[in-house]
C-alpha cells in the first residue's frame, strides 16, 4: 500500500472515529456550546468519551449529532448519565505556571452506552487531497494501552468556530495531521503542533476528540491548547483505562 493510500485511510479513520458533541438546553433543545468525543469498545463494553470542560455545564445536556434530520429538525442522541473523575491535585505539577495549574484536574468524562439504538452519519468531505467518504461513524475497539512514541505522527479532528443561526449550528472542520509526540505531563500526553497557537478559537470544539497514531489507536483525548504555545495536551488513554476498569469491575452485569 502506497503512502497516499495510508494517509487516506488514516484521515478517514480519524474523522469517522470522532463524533460532534452539542451541549443543549434541557428544556428547549436549543444548542448552546459544542465539543467532540468518540465511541470506544473496551472490554466488550461500549463507552462515549469526552472531556469534562465540554460536558460539565449546568442545566445543559450532552447530545451527539447523528448527522441526519427529520422534517428539517436536527436528529440527536441524548448521552446517558455522564461519569466524572473526582478532581484532585496531581503531584509534580506544583510549579508557578498557569499551564500546569490548569492541568491539575482530571479533565475527562465517560458514559456507558448499553443499547446502540442509533447510527451516526458521516458526510462526504475533503481534507487536503484526501476524500473522506460518506459512511457511518465508527466505534473504536481498543485496549487503551498504546504508548505514544516519537517515531509516529499523531492526528485529530473536530469542528470549530461554532455559531448558531435560527437555531441551526454552523461550524468549520478542523483536521490536524502528523503532530510529533513530545512528553507525558502528569495525566496528559503533550504533542507538538507545527505552529504556535495564536487563537484559542482555532481549537475550541475539538476538545474531547481522540488523538490517534498511525495505527489508528487512540492514545489521548484533546483537552487543552494554550495561546502562545506550540502544544496540544490530551488526557492520556492509559489513565482513562484505570477508571473504565473500575467502572466495569464494579458493574459487571452492566446494570
Backbone bond lengths (Angstrom), bond angles and torsions (degrees), N, CA, C in turn:
res aa  C-N    CA-C-N  psi(-1)  N-CA   C-N-CA  omega(-1)  CA-C   N-CA-C  phi
1 X - - - 1.461 - - 1.530 109.06 -
2 X 1.334 117.18 130.98 1.459 119.53 -175.64 1.525 111.32 -81.14
3 X 1.352 115.50 169.91 1.461 121.80 -174.87 1.525 111.98 -61.69
4 X 1.326 117.81 -37.38 1.462 120.75 -178.96 1.524 111.09 -65.99
5 X 1.327 117.06 -39.28 1.458 120.16 178.94 1.528 111.08 -68.78
6 X 1.341 116.15 -38.39 1.464 119.69 177.07 1.529 110.59 -62.64
7 X 1.329 116.05 -41.31 1.461 120.87 177.79 1.520 110.73 -62.70
8 X 1.330 116.67 -44.74 1.460 120.98 179.68 1.528 111.28 -62.70
9 X 1.329 116.78 -42.25 1.460 120.79 179.10 1.530 111.05 -63.09
10 X 1.344 116.46 -41.51 1.461 120.19 -179.18 1.522 111.05 -66.03
11 X 1.319 117.32 -46.86 1.467 120.55 -179.37 1.519 110.52 -62.05
12 X 1.327 117.31 -43.50 1.463 120.08 177.70 1.529 110.47 -60.49
13 X 1.329 116.91 -41.12 1.462 120.35 -178.68 1.527 111.18 -65.75
14 X 1.327 117.08 -47.01 1.466 120.54 -177.18 1.529 110.81 -63.36
15 X 1.322 116.48 -45.62 1.470 120.04 -178.87 1.522 110.76 -64.91
16 X 1.323 116.86 -43.86 1.463 120.21 -176.58 1.527 112.84 -76.64
17 X 1.338 116.72 -11.15 1.461 120.72 177.02 1.529 112.14 -93.99
18 X 1.331 117.16 -2.56 1.459 122.29 -177.52 1.517 109.82 -110.02
19 X 1.326 116.35 130.03 1.464 120.17 178.39 1.519 109.80 -109.93
20 X 1.327 114.92 150.20 1.458 122.16 179.99 1.526 109.29 -87.73
21 X 1.333 117.21 120.35 1.456 123.08 -178.11 1.533 109.51 -102.19
22 X 1.300 116.04 132.89 1.464 121.33 177.81 1.522 108.30 -121.49
23 X 1.323 115.87 131.19 1.459 120.77 172.35 1.522 106.86 -95.94
24 X 1.329 115.79 119.25 1.452 119.30 -174.85 1.525 111.40 -125.11
25 X 1.326 114.89 156.95 1.455 121.66 176.74 1.530 109.53 -61.95
26 X 1.325 116.37 128.92 1.463 120.31 -176.32 1.525 112.37 -63.24
27 X 1.312 116.42 -31.53 1.463 120.14 -174.51 1.526 112.69 -87.88
28 X 1.331 116.73 -41.26 1.465 119.87 -173.76 1.522 113.92 -101.67
29 X 1.348 116.75 -19.18 1.461 119.61 -176.13 1.517 112.93 77.32
30 X 1.321 117.70 8.65 1.461 121.30 -179.56 1.530 109.97 -75.19
31 X 1.331 118.68 134.20 1.466 121.25 178.70 1.519 111.01 -69.96
32 X 1.344 116.39 140.52 1.460 121.57 -177.93 1.530 111.31 -120.46
33 X 1.326 117.44 -44.99 1.455 121.39 -179.96 1.525 108.81 -149.42
34 X 1.343 115.80 170.37 1.461 120.05 -174.18 1.523 111.35 -135.36
35 X 1.310 114.88 164.19 1.455 122.36 175.30 1.508 109.10 -166.03
36 X 1.314 116.20 -160.87 1.466 121.19 -178.73 1.524 109.77 -134.73
37 X 1.303 115.17 170.57 1.452 121.22 177.84 1.509 109.76 -168.27
38 X 1.318 115.04 -171.44 1.460 119.76 178.37 1.525 108.99 -153.81
39 X 1.309 116.94 161.74 1.452 123.24 174.87 1.522 107.67 -111.55
40 X 1.320 116.87 121.41 1.455 119.88 179.63 1.518 110.18 -120.86
41 X 1.320 115.06 150.53 1.459 121.57 171.43 1.518 106.76 -109.03
42 X 1.323 115.54 114.05 1.465 121.99 -178.82 1.521 108.60 -128.09
43 X 1.308 117.08 126.19 1.463 123.05 -176.09 1.534 110.82 51.74
44 X 1.318 114.97 42.73 1.469 124.10 176.51 1.530 113.01 65.01
45 X 1.323 117.96 17.06 1.459 121.98 175.97 1.525 108.30 -117.62
46 X 1.329 116.14 145.01 1.457 122.01 -176.63 1.527 110.19 -98.04
47 X 1.352 116.18 129.37 1.448 121.39 -178.88 1.529 110.99 -130.67
48 X 1.332 114.46 143.35 1.452 121.79 166.55 1.520 107.10 -93.00
49 X 1.344 116.87 131.81 1.454 121.93 -178.27 1.524 109.38 -122.69
50 X 1.333 116.17 135.40 1.462 120.88 171.72 1.527 107.08 -152.59
51 X 1.336 117.31 -160.35 1.458 120.31 178.40 1.525 110.34 -118.43
52 X 1.315 115.19 155.57 1.458 120.49 -172.80 1.520 112.26 -66.45
53 X 1.335 118.06 -38.96 1.466 117.90 -174.16 1.526 112.58 -70.42
54 X 1.328 117.28 -12.42 1.467 121.18 172.94 1.522 110.96 -85.23
55 X 1.328 116.68 -43.97 1.461 121.09 -166.78 1.522 115.97 -98.77
56 X 1.322 117.27 -18.71 1.462 120.22 -175.46 1.529 109.66 -88.51
57 X 1.327 116.18 74.19 1.456 122.22 -176.96 1.532 109.26 -123.28
58 X 1.321 115.83 127.77 1.465 121.78 -175.98 1.531 110.98 -61.14
59 X 1.329 115.35 131.24 1.471 123.43 176.37 1.529 114.22 66.24
60 X 1.322 116.37 14.93 1.461 120.15 174.98 1.522 109.16 -116.48
61 X 1.332 115.92 155.89 1.462 119.94 175.62 1.520 109.07 -123.61
62 X 1.332 114.64 150.09 1.458 120.57 179.91 1.519 109.72 -89.27
63 X 1.328 115.96 129.85 1.458 120.93 175.28 1.523 108.32 -129.90
64 X 1.316 115.58 153.79 1.454 121.92 175.42 1.516 108.50 -102.90
65 X 1.311 115.82 126.76 1.459 120.90 176.96 1.526 108.20 -70.68
66 X 1.336 117.52 118.44 1.465 120.64 -177.56 1.519 112.84 -82.18
67 X 1.331 116.96 -5.68 1.456 119.98 177.82 1.510 114.68 79.52
68 X 1.322 116.59 6.47 1.464 120.29 178.99 1.529 108.60 -126.83
69 X 1.324 116.17 171.81 1.453 120.50 -179.78 1.523 109.92 -146.72
70 X 1.316 115.21 157.84 1.453 122.14 177.33 1.517 108.40 -128.09
71 X 1.321 115.39 120.76 1.465 121.73 -178.30 1.530 110.80 51.97
72 X 1.332 114.72 41.55 1.456 120.38 176.51 1.517 115.34 79.50
73 X 1.338 117.99 -0.28 1.457 121.81 -179.75 1.520 109.43 -101.41
74 X 1.333 115.53 132.44 1.463 121.91 -178.94 1.521 111.30 -58.48
75 X 1.328 116.34 135.05 1.455 121.43 177.61 1.530 109.29 -96.18
76 X 1.332 116.58 129.40 1.457 120.50 -178.90 1.529 110.08 -133.78
77 X 1.327 114.39 160.34 1.457 122.21 172.76 1.530 107.08 -112.29
78 X 1.316 116.79 123.11 1.470 121.21 179.81 1.524 108.57 -78.54
79 X 1.317 116.44 120.00 1.462 121.64 -179.16 1.526 109.31 -68.17
80 X 1.336 118.18 132.82 1.472 119.42 178.59 1.525 111.00 -67.58
81 X 1.319 115.92 -175.43 1.459 121.73 -172.49 1.521 112.36 -49.98
82 X 1.325 115.05 124.77 1.458 121.41 179.95 1.522 111.09 -84.67
83 X 1.308 115.50 145.34 1.459 121.82 176.86 1.526 108.41 -111.99
84 X 1.328 116.18 129.75 1.461 121.66 178.12 1.517 109.04 -112.18
85 X 1.327 115.75 140.78 1.452 120.45 177.05 1.523 108.35 -80.52
86 X 1.333 116.40 130.89 1.462 119.40 179.09 1.517 109.94 -53.86
87 X 1.309 115.95 132.55 1.455 120.11 -178.91 1.529 109.89 -80.24
88 X 1.318 114.68 138.07 1.453 118.51 177.29 1.521 109.15 -151.28
89 X 1.282 115.13 167.49 1.450 121.61 -177.45 1.518 110.12 -73.86
90 X 1.315 116.68 133.65 1.458 121.64 179.46 1.522 108.68 -97.09
91 X 1.318 115.90 125.25 1.461 119.82 -178.49 1.535 110.17 -65.64
92 X 1.329 114.53 143.88 1.459 119.47 176.16 1.509 114.38 91.64
93 X 1.334 117.89 -2.06 1.458 120.63 179.96 1.532 110.50 -116.85
94 X 1.313 115.95 37.17 1.456 120.90 -176.70 1.526 113.12 -92.38
95 X 1.317 116.70 15.43 1.459 119.35 178.28 1.530 111.16 -73.97
96 X 1.319 115.25 151.65 1.467 120.62 -178.66 1.525 109.04 -79.66
97 X 1.307 115.42 72.89 1.461 122.00 -175.80 1.526 107.09 -138.37
98 X 1.333 118.34 124.30 1.481 120.09 -176.53 1.512 113.35 -59.46
99 X 1.321 117.91 -31.31 1.468 120.82 178.60 1.512 110.11 -65.87
100 X 1.328 117.14 -50.36 1.455 119.87 -177.56 1.519 112.08 -66.18
101 X 1.330 117.24 -30.50 1.454 119.67 176.50 1.523 110.59 -62.55
102 X 1.331 117.80 -37.51 1.460 121.10 179.47 1.523 112.26 -74.74
103 X 1.317 117.00 -17.64 1.456 120.24 -179.76 1.527 112.57 -93.91
104 X 1.327 117.36 11.09 1.460 120.64 -179.61 1.522 112.94 -81.89
105 X 1.322 117.73 -8.75 1.459 120.03 -178.32 1.514 110.90 -109.15
106 X 1.314 115.95 151.83 1.465 121.46 -179.49 1.521 109.12 -84.22
107 X 1.294 115.68 91.21 1.469 122.43 -172.73 1.531 110.57 -85.34
108 X 1.332 115.50 77.24 1.470 119.83 -178.08 1.523 108.44 -151.65
109 X 1.317 116.07 151.90 1.465 121.16 174.30 1.521 108.54 -146.57
110 X 1.318 115.67 155.52 1.461 119.46 177.42 1.523 109.67 -151.13
111 X 1.315 114.94 159.26 1.462 121.80 174.16 1.517 107.63 -143.77
112 X 1.320 116.95 134.88 1.460 119.31 175.12 1.522 109.08 -82.81
113 X 1.316 115.28 132.66 1.465 121.50 177.69 1.521 106.90 -107.12
114 X 1.312 116.18 113.36 1.459 120.33 -173.38 1.524 113.48 -92.89
115 X 1.320 116.34 -16.85 1.460 119.69 176.17 1.520 108.66 -136.00
116 X 1.325 116.41 115.58 1.463 120.66 179.08 1.525 107.65 -88.31
117 X 1.343 115.64 77.10 1.460 120.52 -176.10 1.526 111.69 -102.08
118 X 1.321 115.82 30.61 1.454 120.84 178.30 1.526 108.62 -149.53
119 X 1.319 115.90 161.84 1.462 120.83 174.78 1.518 108.35 -130.09
120 X 1.316 115.59 155.39 1.463 121.37 -177.38 1.520 108.17 -120.68
121 X 1.300 115.72 124.02 1.461 121.27 -177.10 1.531 111.22 -84.67
122 X 1.315 115.13 140.13 1.460 121.54 172.53 1.525 108.44 -110.60
123 X 1.330 118.60 111.33 1.463 119.73 178.92 1.526 111.51 -74.13
124 X 1.294 115.49 157.63 1.463 119.89 176.39 1.519 110.02 -69.25
125 X 1.328 116.57 139.11 1.462 121.88 176.68 1.526 108.65 -157.94
126 X 1.314 116.97 168.04 1.458 121.49 -177.66 1.520 110.19 -126.39
127 X 1.341 116.19 133.36 1.454 123.10 172.21 1.516 107.98 -119.75
128 X 1.337 115.73 123.73 1.455 120.63 -175.07 1.524 107.84 53.06
129 X 1.320 117.33 -117.85 1.460 120.66 -179.57 1.523 112.08 -109.13
130 X 1.330 116.22 20.99 1.462 120.54 -175.85 1.528 110.13 -113.47
131 X 1.316 115.69 131.40 1.458 121.93 176.24 1.515 109.76 -90.39
132 X 1.333 116.23 123.84 1.460 121.12 169.88 1.515 106.25 -92.47
133 X 1.307 116.20 115.35 1.461 120.95 -173.21 1.521 111.70 -76.75
134 X 1.314 116.29 151.47 1.462 121.45 174.49 1.531 108.59 -64.54
135 X 1.309 116.32 132.96 1.463 119.87 -172.84 1.528 108.36 -168.36
136 X 1.317 116.48 -169.10 1.453 122.90 171.90 1.529 108.84 -97.71
137 X 1.333 116.69 149.01 1.452 119.75 172.10 1.527 109.50 -63.75
138 X 1.328 115.86 154.06 1.451 121.13 -174.18 1.531 112.35 -102.89
139 X 1.325 114.62 148.93 1.449 121.43 165.65 1.525 106.18 -95.18
140 X 1.320 117.10 128.56 1.465 121.70 -174.88 1.525 109.46 -93.48
141 X 1.314 116.44 117.85 1.459 121.21 175.79 1.533 108.22 -85.65
142 X 1.328 116.74 120.70 1.458 119.88 -173.50 1.513 111.68 -149.30
143 X 1.334 115.93 151.76 1.460 122.16 172.80 1.520 111.35 -94.73
144 X 1.324 117.28 -5.11 1.463 123.17 178.72 1.525 113.05 57.31
145 X 1.316 117.00 31.08 1.469 118.81 -178.99 1.523 113.38 -125.35
146 X 1.332 117.56 12.29 1.461 120.13 178.28 1.526 109.91 -72.31
147 X 1.311 116.45 127.59 1.459 122.03 -179.98 1.527 108.53 -93.02
148 X 1.340 117.96 122.27 1.464 118.74 178.89 1.522 111.45 -64.66
149 X 1.310 116.26 147.81 1.458 120.05 179.16 1.524 109.99 -139.47
150 X 1.303 115.76 164.61 1.458 121.30 -173.13 1.520 112.98 -82.34
151 X 1.312 117.20 -1.21 1.461 119.99 179.93 1.527 112.46 -87.43
152 X 1.338 116.70 -11.13 1.460 121.08 -178.17 1.529 111.03 -111.20
153 X 1.334 115.02 161.13 1.451 120.98 169.60 1.520 108.78 -99.64
154 X 1.331 117.25 150.29 1.463 122.29 -176.37 1.520 110.26 -124.42
155 X 1.320 115.28 142.80 1.461 120.63 -171.84 1.522 111.35 -135.74
156 X 1.339 115.37 155.41 1.456 120.38 172.22 1.520 109.53 -153.07
157 X 1.329 114.31 164.01 1.463 121.66 -176.53 1.525 109.26 -137.52
158 X 1.307 116.08 150.84 1.458 121.24 173.92 1.514 109.46 -167.85
159 X 1.297 115.69 -174.73 1.463 121.50 179.76 1.517 108.00 -126.35
160 X 1.332 116.97 125.93 1.459 121.89 -170.69 1.534 111.87 -118.60
161 X 1.331 114.27 176.16 1.465 123.01 175.92 1.536 111.24 51.12
162 X 1.326 114.22 53.12 1.457 119.64 179.75 1.520 112.18 -70.82
163 X 1.296 115.90 136.87 1.462 121.46 174.05 1.520 107.80 -138.32
164 X 1.321 115.86 156.60 1.455 121.14 -175.19 1.520 109.57 -121.71
165 X 1.316 115.90 125.12 1.457 121.86 179.89 1.521 108.64 -133.98
166 X 1.332 115.59 120.41 1.468 120.36 -177.17 1.527 111.30 53.68
167 X 1.355 113.82 41.91 1.462 121.86 179.77 1.532 112.84 65.16
168 X 1.327 117.04 15.06 1.455 121.56 177.11 1.527 109.28 -104.91
169 X 1.317 116.08 139.34 1.450 122.06 -178.43 1.528 109.79 -93.19
170 X 1.319 115.58 126.57 1.466 121.56 178.23 1.523 107.67 -119.40
171 X 1.340 117.50 128.15 1.459 122.01 -178.11 1.521 111.29 -139.74
172 X 1.334 114.60 165.99 1.462 122.06 177.15 1.516 109.25 -113.97
173 X 1.315 117.07 135.04 1.461 120.64 178.56 1.526 110.53 -71.21
174 X 1.339 115.33 141.67 1.463 121.61 177.62 1.523 108.34 -132.87
175 X 1.328 116.67 120.16 1.462 120.70 176.93 1.519 108.41 -125.31
176 X 1.327 116.86 127.21 1.460 122.60 177.45 1.523 107.49 -113.36
177 X 1.323 116.28 121.61 1.467 121.82 -173.23 1.523 110.57 -115.37
178 X 1.323 115.63 132.67 1.467 121.42 168.17 1.510 116.83 71.85
179 X 1.364 118.27 38.58 1.460 119.34 174.16 1.523 110.27 -66.32
180 X 1.335 115.95 150.41 1.463 120.97 175.18 1.526 109.47 -89.05
181 X 1.331 116.35 139.32 1.465 119.60 175.12 1.520 108.93 -77.44
182 X 1.346 115.44 136.07 1.464 119.89 -177.49 1.519 112.65 -107.69
183 X 1.346 117.74 -61.30 1.461 119.26 -173.47 1.515 111.08 -168.57
184 X 1.327 115.04 164.26 1.454 122.38 171.76 1.524 107.66 -89.65
185 X 1.328 117.45 127.99 1.461 123.15 179.44 1.525 106.92 -125.01
186 X 1.325 116.75 100.79 1.459 119.94 -176.50 1.516 110.11 60.07
187 X 1.325 117.28 -125.09 1.461 121.67 178.93 1.527 112.07 -93.98
188 X 1.314 116.53 13.34 1.454 121.90 -177.76 1.533 110.84 -115.91
189 X 1.319 114.47 150.21 1.463 121.41 170.80 1.523 107.10 -102.30
190 X 1.335 116.42 136.28 1.460 120.11 -178.26 1.531 110.31 -109.70
191 X 1.324 115.00 132.55 1.462 122.20 -178.64 1.521 109.65 -122.53
192 X 1.329 115.22 145.02 1.454 120.48 -177.29 1.521 110.64 -96.60
193 X 1.326 114.85 122.42 1.463 121.51 175.86 1.526 109.66 -78.04
194 X 1.303 116.36 166.89 1.454 120.19 177.24 1.512 113.07 -79.85
195 X 1.344 116.69 -5.17 1.454 120.64 -178.50 1.522 109.88 -154.03
196 X 1.319 115.60 165.27 1.464 121.50 178.74 1.532 109.34 -76.50
197 X 1.326 116.58 140.35 1.464 121.35 176.48 1.531 108.65 -68.66
198 X 1.311 116.62 119.43 1.460 121.32 -177.99 1.524 112.76 -101.47
199 X 1.315 116.94 -25.94 1.462 121.55 -176.77 1.519 107.62 -145.95
200 X 1.336 117.09 122.76 1.468 120.00 -178.13 1.526 112.12 -60.75
201 X 1.341 116.69 -22.94 1.457 119.76 178.73 1.528 112.47 -68.81
202 X 1.344 116.29 -15.16 1.463 119.61 177.90 1.519 111.98 -68.25
203 X 1.348 116.77 -15.94 1.465 119.90 -178.12 1.527 112.93 -128.67
204 X 1.324 118.65 -13.85 1.459 120.03 176.41 1.528 109.19 -59.26
205 X 1.307 115.60 128.05 1.465 120.57 -175.18 1.516 111.43 111.13
206 X 1.348 115.88 -22.33 1.469 118.74 176.57 1.526 111.20 -90.69
207 X 1.328 118.13 -10.39 1.465 120.50 -179.37 1.524 110.46 -57.43
208 X 1.327 115.36 129.84 1.459 121.42 -177.81 1.504 113.43 100.12
209 X 1.328 117.57 -11.79 1.465 121.09 -178.89 1.527 110.47 -71.68
210 X 1.335 117.75 144.66 1.460 119.96 176.62 1.524 110.92 -70.94
211 X 1.321 116.40 138.45 1.463 122.64 172.45 1.517 106.61 -100.31
212 X 1.333 115.78 117.46 1.468 121.00 -172.38 1.525 111.48 -113.82
213 X 1.319 115.38 142.81 1.449 121.08 172.73 1.518 110.32 -84.45
214 X 1.305 116.17 -172.77 1.458 121.25 -175.67 1.521 112.86 -69.12
215 X 1.344 117.09 -17.41 1.466 120.19 175.62 1.527 111.52 -83.15
216 X 1.338 116.55 -12.31 1.458 120.58 -179.37 1.514 114.28 94.35
217 X 1.331 117.56 -7.72 1.465 119.68 -177.80 1.519 110.33 -80.20
218 X 1.340 118.75 134.40 1.463 120.39 178.67 1.526 110.89 -72.02
219 X 1.336 116.45 133.57 1.468 120.59 178.02 1.524 111.21 -112.21
220 X 1.342 117.01 -13.81 1.460 121.57 -179.41 1.523 108.49 -165.60
221 X 1.341 115.18 173.66 1.459 121.62 -179.90 1.530 107.79 -131.16
222 X 1.321 116.23 126.76 1.462 121.61 -173.06 1.524 110.65 -52.11
223 X 1.335 115.73 128.34 1.461 120.36 -179.90 1.525 112.61 -125.56
224 X 1.337 117.31 -49.80 1.459 119.21 -173.61 1.531 112.37 -143.30
225 X 1.309 114.52 146.48 1.458 123.27 167.53 1.514 105.86 -142.78
226 X 1.310 118.09 134.53 1.454 120.89 -172.24 1.526 110.92 -116.90
227 X 1.318 115.80 134.45 1.458 121.04 179.41 1.527 109.40 -57.93
228 X 1.334 115.45 132.98 1.457 121.16 -179.60 1.509 113.48 92.69
229 X 1.347 117.21 -8.03 1.462 121.24 176.76 1.519 110.28 -107.51
230 X 1.318 116.05 162.83 1.464 122.02 179.08 1.523 111.39 -107.82
231 X 1.343 116.26 20.71 1.460 119.79 -173.70 1.531 112.75 -119.75
232 X 1.338 113.68 154.24 1.460 123.25 165.87 1.525 106.83 -117.78
233 X 1.333 116.26 132.81 1.461 121.69 177.58 1.523 109.26 -104.77
234 X 1.320 116.12 129.85 1.455 120.79 177.60 1.514 110.95 -121.08
235 X 1.338 116.99 137.22 1.468 119.38 176.24 1.522 108.39 -65.59
236 X 1.310 117.05 129.28 1.457 122.54 -171.71 1.530 112.90 -65.51
237 X 1.320 116.41 132.66 1.461 121.57 175.88 1.520 111.04 -63.49
238 X 1.329 116.56 -31.53 1.467 119.73 179.65 1.525 111.08 -68.41
239 X 1.341 117.33 -31.01 1.454 120.29 175.10 1.524 110.75 -73.48
240 X 1.328 116.82 -41.82 1.462 120.56 176.69 1.525 110.67 -56.08
241 X 1.329 116.20 -39.83 1.466 121.60 -178.44 1.535 111.56 -54.04
242 X 1.326 117.82 -39.17 1.463 121.40 -179.09 1.526 110.99 -59.04
243 X 1.339 116.07 -42.46 1.455 120.35 -175.39 1.523 111.89 -78.61
244 X 1.327 117.11 -33.19 1.466 118.40 175.22 1.525 110.54 -68.65
245 X 1.334 117.83 -33.88 1.463 120.30 176.01 1.526 110.62 -62.52
246 X 1.322 116.97 -42.82 1.469 120.60 177.89 1.528 109.66 -61.88
247 X 1.325 116.65 -45.33 1.471 121.44 -180.00 1.522 110.64 -58.93
248 X 1.317 116.94 -49.09 1.469 120.93 -177.39 1.534 111.32 -66.71
249 X 1.332 115.93 -43.37 1.465 119.65 -176.39 1.519 112.62 -68.21
250 X 1.325 117.70 -23.53 1.465 120.53 179.21 1.524 112.51 -97.98
251 X 1.339 116.09 -5.88 1.450 120.63 178.90 1.533 109.16 -136.37
252 X 1.315 114.96 55.50 1.469 120.64 -174.14 1.521 112.94 -59.73
253 X 1.324 116.89 -31.43 1.467 118.62 -177.67 1.519 112.34 -81.95
254 X 1.346 116.30 -7.85 1.467 119.83 -178.59 1.518 112.53 76.01
255 X 1.342 116.39 17.91 1.458 120.59 -179.21 1.518 110.57 -85.80
